[in-house]
């Protein structure tokens, strides 16, 4: 069967599974809708968390960025993985012990203020909408290539599927769907990586093939011959300061992501939250230790397949012709010599490649069987849709639970709260679709902005809310607003307003670190200049950090 047929079959089967799970997991009460009834087993929650966290940026775009940035691309590996460790060890158990539904719920109660709650809701929506834009773009890219439909049509199809299991099952449906999606995406990532590692190095373990073969030396030599810097040379595309700031922004941004934090509310206990964090880290590590190897293999194969080949030869490649139709791959014989040249100079480079197609095109470039190519497409969709569903629920719960129920109508019935939540999922889907059709950058770039916003808004108030009982509502509100506004202005100004990166050349992806530091400083200073929190709030913070003796020490 052809690649397209295999893709339709595998994507179709996975979609049927997601819809079936969503239907079987449909809920009627708000606890099931917002936090899955707090009854998800640790290992299942670990898999769901991994799928929720390893978005289209991880599956589709991260390896592409590393392929183009080389050593400097390791910021995504270090930042995202380190951030999850930070979240799992430093924040998650305490947030689970606090026992609320959402991050704005924690902020509102810890800082005894509905204004703080509203600011947190605004921050959660900003972060989630920015993040979901990357997921919808990933969905559109997969559909446009493998099912030969327009990117806009692909986004709409993805919206319908996500909407179905999100509206019906809420967090319960999303969680069990994400377990299935993790299985799809991890097999889709590993199978081609193992096959290509075997073909290029004779070692089927990508991590070992990447480390102990001569593939890095070969690629470095090719890069130098073409006029590029060696692939493994550090600080070529980013300054040392920008690498540091971006890594920190991704790390603390991960620890402040509302759609990841809420996953720790879905388990039975604090003990279960710790176990699920460990399982998630294991599941995440499987993909993240494979990504550097796949990035190097992809770069090597791409150069070998396209550079210095004639236009006629390239046009005869089926995969190149199909990707060219998506406008994500383009050829232009600038010097009219009949051959295509890949160069670091934009004026002479004749091969233009969208970074988001690297992982999706690599199995085709390596001449892997059509079913593997179809599986990769299904994996890319699983990664994008799993994260999109979690983000949509964050937006929904922020409005339906934190604004409608906690501020507007505290007497609302279970049915009304779930109804409002479902309406908000639908509204969020429309916004997500718009950003999927009109994305502000590459998938990983867009997602990096979301991490920067989370770092500048949520991480300081969550950290200080747990570990500093003197931090008060005035400080938290001032810190969140200052950090969020500064980061938004810098990102929008540099990306869309023509502003130069004025802070020592730090990129928009890394400016969240400065936003976080500003947030910390403003929060601490304002808190010390204003009255301390009420005694009961300080006692609650003390109790939050005290050892917890649970009813059952047996992990079910």
N, C-alpha and C positions, 0 to 999 in steps of 0.2 A: 504493500500500500504506500501511497505517497505521504510526504510529510504533512500535508494539509489534512488528509484523511485521518492519519494517526492523531494529529492534534485535536481534530473535532471529536474523535472517539474518547481520548483521554481527558480532555477538558470537559466534555459532556458527562462522562462518568463521574468525574470529581464534582461537578455542579449538582448532579442528581444526588450524590452523597450528602453534600452540604444542605440541599433543600430538605432531604429526608430527615437529617439530624435536626434542622431548624424546626420542622413540623413536629417531630417527636418531643422536642424540648420546649414547646410553647408554654407560656406561663400566664397567670392571671393576677398574681400579687406583686407588690412593689419590691419586696425583699428578693424574690426570685429574679425580677426584671433588672434590678440595679446591681445586686451582688450575688446572684445565683444561689440564693438561700444559704450562703456560707456553708455549703455542703460538698464542695469539689475536693476529691482526694488530692494529696500532695503531688503525686507523679503526674496526674492529669493536668493539674494547675501549672506544673512546671513546663509541660509540653505546650499548653495554651499560652503561657507567658512567653516562651521562646518564639512561638509563631507570631504573637502579638508584637513582640519587640523586633524580630527579624523581618522587617518590612520589605517593600520593593527596593528600598535603598540598599539593604543588606544583600538581597538575592540578585537583583537586576543590576544595580548601579555601582555598588562598592568595588567589586572586582574591576569594573571599567575605570573607575577613578584611580585605583592603584596601578592599573596598566598604563595609564597616562602620566601619573605623578611619580611612579616608581617608589623609592624609599619614602618620600614625603607622604605618600598615600597611607602609610602606616598610622597616621593620626586617627583614621577611622577605626582601625582595629584596636588601638590602645584606648582611645576615648570611649567608644561604645562598650567594649568589654570591661574596662576598668570602672566605668560608670555603673554597670550592673552590679559588680562586686560591692561598690560603695553603697548602692541602694540596698542590696540584700543584707549586708552586715550592719550598716549604720542606721537605716531608717525603717525598713519594712517591718521588723518585729514590733517596734513601738507604735507604728501606725495601725497595725492589726490589733494591738492591745487597746488602742483608743476606741476602735470598734465602730467607726462611722462609715458612711456609704461612699464618700467622695473626698478629694483633696479640699475643695472649698468647704465641705462639712467640717473637716479638721480645722481649717483656718478660722472659720466662723466661730466655732465653739472654743478653740484654744485662745483666740484673741477676743472672745466675748463681744463680738461686733458684727452686725449685719453689713456694715460698710466694708469691713475686711472681707466678709464672705462675697460681696458683690465684686470687689476688686479681684478676688481669686477666681470668680466665675469668668470675668472678662479675660483674665490671663489664660485660663484653661481653654476658652474658646479660641483665642488668638493662636495658642500653641497647637491646638488640635486641627484647626482649619489649615494652618501652614503645613502641618505634617501630612494631612490627608490629601493635599494637593499633589504631593509626590506619589502617593499611592495610586491616585486616579490616572496620573500620567503613565505610571507603570502599566496599569491595566490597558490603557489605550495603545501603548507601544506593542504589547504582546498580541492584542487582537489585530492591529493593523498589519503586522507581518505574517502571522501564522494562520489567521482566518481570512486574510485579504479583505478586511473591511476598513472603512474609514475610522481614524482614531476617535472621532467624536462618537461614532456608533459603538465602538468598543467600550468607551467610558459609560455609555448609557446601559449597555448589557451588564457591565460590572455593577452599576448602581442598583439595577433590579435584583441581582442575586444577593448582594449585601443587604439590601433593604428587606428582602424576604425573611432571612433568618434573624436579622436584628430586630425587626418589628414584632415578629411572632414570639421569639424566645428571649429577647433581651440579653442580659449577661449570661444566663444559663444556656441559651441557644448558641450564643457567640463562643462561649467557652468550649463546649463539646465540638463545635464546628472547627475551632482553632486546633484542637487535638488532631483531628483528621487532616487539617491543612499542614500541620507540622510534618506529619508523616509523608505527605505528598512532596513538600518543598525540600526536605532533607534528602530523600531518595533522588529527586530531580537534580539536586546540586552535586551529590556524591558520585553518581554513576558516570556522568561525562568526565568529571575530574579524575576518577580512577582510570578510565579508559585512556584519556589523553596522557596521563602520567606514564602509563605502561608503554604507549606508542613512542613517546619522546625520550624516555629514560630507561625503560625496561624495569621500572619499579612501580608496582600498582598502588602504593601508598602515597598519595599526593604530598603529604607533609615530609616524608622521607625523601621522595624524589626531588622535591624543591630544595632540601637542605644538603643532600649528599651527592647529587649528580653535578655535572658540569653545565647544566642548562643556564645558570646565571652568568657564568663566564662567556658562554656563546652569545647570549643576548646583550651583554655589555659590549662585546666586540662589534656586534651588528649596529647597536645604537651609536657607537663612536664613529663607525664607518659612514653612517647616514648623517652625521653632524649633530646628533643629540649627545647629551651628557650620559655617562654610564647609568644604567637602570638602577643600580644599587647605591649610587652616590647620593649622600644626604644633602638637604637644603638647596636643591636645584630650583624647584618650582615655588618654594615658600621659604621665607626667612626663618631662622631659628626661633625668633620671638613669636612669629605667626604660628609655627608648628606647636609651640608650647601653649599659646593661648587657645588655639583651636582644639587641641587635645583636652585641655581643662574644661572648655565650654561643652564639648561633647560628653565628658565624664560627668560633670555635675548636672548637666542638662538631662542626662539619662536618669540620674537620681531624683530629678524633679518632674519627670514625665507623668502626667495624671493618669493616662491610660495604662501605664505599667504599674503604678502604685495601687490602683484600684484592684488589680489582680490579687493582691495580698489580702483584700477584704473578703474574697470569695471562699477561703478555706475555713476549716472548723475552729482553729485555735492559733495562738502565737507559735506553738511548737510546729504545727502544720505549715505555717508561713515560712519558718526557717527551712523545713524540709523541702518545700516547693521551690524556694530560692536556690537550694543546692541542685535540685533536679534541673531547673531552668538553666543554670550556669553550665551544667554538663551538656545539655541539648544545644545550647548556643555555641559552646566551644567546638562542637563537631563541625559546624559550618565555618566558624571564624578562623580555625586553624587550617582550613582547606582553602580559604579565599586567597591568601598570598600566592599559593602554588598555582591556582587556576588563573590568576591575573598574569603571572609570568608566562604560563603556557599559552594563554590567549594572545599576548603581545608577540610572542615568538612566531606563532602560527599565522597571525594576521600579516606581519611583515613578509613572511615567507610566501604567503599566498598572493599578495598584491604588489609589493614593491618591485619595480623594474620589469614588470610584465607588460606586454602590449595591451592596448585598449581592447583589441579583439579577444585576446585570451581571457581577460577579466570579464568581459561581457558574456562569455560563454559559460562562466561559473553560475550555476543556477541560484546559489545562495546570494551571490552578489547582485544579480539582476533583481531578485525579489526584495532585498533590503533597499536597493536603489529606488524602488517604487514607493517606499515609505518616506523617502527624502531624508532618512537618517544616515544614509551612506551616499556619497556623491563623488564623482570622478570628473576631472577637468584637465585635459592635456594642454597645459598652459604654454609650454614651449614647442608644441606641435611636432615632437619627435616620435610620436607613436607609442611611447612608453610612459607609464605612470610612476611618479617619484613621490616617496614619502619623505618630507623634509621638515625641520623645525621652523623654517621660515614661512610665514603665512602667505607671502607673495609668490613663493615658488612651490608650495605644497600642492600636489595634484590629487591627493586622496583625503577626503574629509569624512571623518567618522564620528558619529554621535556616541558619547561615552556610554550611554545607556544600552547600547546594543551588544556590548562585548560579550557578556555571559550568554545572552540569547543566541548569538550567532556562532559562538565557539564550537558547539557540537557539529554544526553544518560545515564550518571551515575544516574541521578535523575528519570529515567524511564518516561520522558515526551513523549508525542505522537510523532510519526515519522515526522509529518508536522512541528512541532516546531524545530526539529533537522535540517530538510532541510532548514527552514527559517534562522537558525543561520549560516548555510553554505553560504546561499545567502548574509546574512549581512556581513560576513567576507570578501567575495569577493567584495561587494560594497565598504567597507571601504578601502580595498587595491587598487582597481582599481580607485576610485575617487582621491586618493592622487597621485597615479602613473601618472594619466593623467595631473594633475597640475604640477608635477615635470618635466614631459617630455616637457611641453610647456615652462617652465622656461629655460631648456637647449636649446630648439629650438630658443626661442626669444633672448637668450643671444648671440647666434651665428648669427642668421639671421638678427636680428634688430640691436644689439649693435656692432657687428663686421662688418658684410657684408654691411648693409645699412649706419650705422653712420660713418664707417671708410673706407671701401673699395670702395663702389659705392653708393654715396649719390644721384645719379640721377636714381637709379633703379626704374622701374615701379612698380605699385601695384601688378601686376600679378607675376613679378619676385620675389618680396619680399615674397609673400605668397608661391610661389613655393619653394624658398630656405627654408622657415620655415617648410614646409611639409617634405622636404628631411631631415632636421635636426631632426624632430620627428622620422622618420624611423631609422636614425642612432642612436638616443638615445635609441630607443626600443631595438636594438641589444645589446647595452651596459647594459641596464637594465636587459635583459634576462640572460646575462652572470653572473651578480651579483646575480640574483635570483637562478641560478643553483649552484653558488659557493659563498654563503653568508659568511661574516666574523663573524657571531655570532647570538644570539637570535634576533628576530625582534626588540624588544624594545631597546636592547643594540646597535644594528646597528643604529637605529633612534636617540638614545641618542648621538652617535658620530656626527651625522649631526647637532644636536642642538649645540654641543660644537664648531664645525667649524663655524657655523653661529654666535655664540656669540663672537668668537675670531676675526672674520673678518668684519661682516657687522654692528653689533649693534653700536660700537663706532663711525664709520664714518657717519652713519645715524644720530645718536643722536647729535654729534658735528656739523654735516652739517646743522642741523636745529637750534640748540641753541647756537652755538659759531661761530660768523662771522669771527673770527680771524683764524680759522682752515683753512689751505691752502692745495694745492694739494700735496706738498712735504710731509707734515705731514700725510695726508691720505694714500698716497701710502706706506710710510715707516711703518705706523701703521698696515695697512691691511696685508702687506707681513710678518711682524714680528709676529703678532698674529696668522696668519694662519699657517706659517711654524712651529712655536713652537708647536702649538696644534697637527698638523699632526705628527710631529716627536715623540711627547710623546705618542700619541695614537698608532701609528704603532709600536713604540719600545716596549711598554708594552704588547700590544695584540699579536704581531707577532714576536718580536725580542728578547723575553726573558728578557727584561729590567724590573727591579723592580720599582714600583711606588715611585720614589725618593722624590717627593714633599710632605712630611708628610703623605705618604700613600694615597694621593688623587687618586681615580680611573680614568681611561681614560674617563669615562662618565662625570666626574666633572672638568677635567683639562681645559675645555673651559673657566671657570671663570678666571683662572690665565692668559690664553691667551688674554681674554678681557681686563684685567687690564694692561697687557703689551702693548696691542694695544692703550689703552687710554693714557698711559704714553708716549709712543713713539710719537704718533700723536701730543699731546700737546707740548712736548719738541721741536720736529723738527719744528712744526709750529711757535713757538716763536723764533727759531733761524734762520729762513728764512723769506724772504719778505712776507708781508701780502697779502691776495687775492686782486685782482683788485677792485676798488671802486664799479663797477657795480655788482660784485658778492656779496659784502657786503650789498649793497642796496637790492639785490634780497633776501638775507637771512632775512633782516629786514622786507621786505614786506611779506615773507612767514609766519612770525609769527604774522602779523597784523590781526585784526579781518576782516572777509570777509563778505561783504554785497552781498548776492546772488540775482540773478534776481528774483527768486521765493522762497518764504519761505514756500510754500505749498509742502509737501511731496507727490509726486504722487505714 
